[in-house]
Amino acid sequence: MLGSAATRRGFLFGPGESRPQGVLPPGATAESISTCSGCGQCVAGCPQKIILLESGRPRVDFSRGECTFCGECSARCPEAVFTMAHAIHFDHVANIQDRCLALNAVDCQSCRDACPETAIHFVPLRGMPFQPVLDAACCTGCGACLSVCPVQAIGLSAVSRELEHV
């Protein structure tokens, strides 16, 4: 029986929760995804290899890495799935959960080191390791912090971003 104890991390921290899945690729919406033919061109075009087909529809799996918003999925799609020409963020942001090592007196800053937008920073707290602070306004939801967290203490929260007026 291999279960969660098959790795050191699994032995120390237990099975935890699975990584957030079911996220649509950047620029796709719940409405536009219905036009997807399931051809897999977005999967083949993703240089990060984070897009998978799930029940014939593209989904992002952040356990494989981060989205760089390169636009290759949109460029390769022959359907009208990607409604935004060049998406620069997802409709979610990261959130740091209670099982975070730093919040439990263990020094860890792997999420900060991985964040390309510097949306996560750490502040000192007397007698404790530096504590994480997430700036949701800077977070693009790219998932870089999710794949590096050793205890899967980062989740996703939906946000509604108002349209910018040009």
NORKASUL-V927775 format. One record per backbone hydrogen bond with DSSP energy under -0.5 kcal/mol. CO is the residue of the C=O (numbers start at 1). NH is the residue of the N-H. Records with the same first field share a line. If there is no record, write none. Layout:
# NORKASUL-V927775
CO: NH ; NH
This chain:
# NORKASUL-V927775
2: 6
3: 6
4: 7
7: 11
8: 12
9: 13
10: 14
20: 62
23: 60
25: 28
27: 83 ; 84
29: 33
31: 34
32: 35
33: 36
40: 44
41: 45
42: 46
43: 46
45: 47
46: 49
50: 61
52: 54 ; 59
54: 57
57: 54
59: 52
60: 23 ; 62
61: 64
62: 65
71: 75
72: 76
73: 77
81: 29 ; 83
83: 85
91: 159
93: 157
95: 97 ; 155
97: 100
100: 104
101: 104 ; 106
102: 105
109: 113
110: 114
111: 115
115: 118
119: 121 ; 135
121: 133
123: 131
125: 128
128: 125
131: 123
133: 121 ; 135
134: 136
135: 138 ; 139
140: 90
142: 67
143: 147
144: 148
145: 149
149: 152
153: 97 ; 155
155: 95
157: 93
159: 161
164: 166
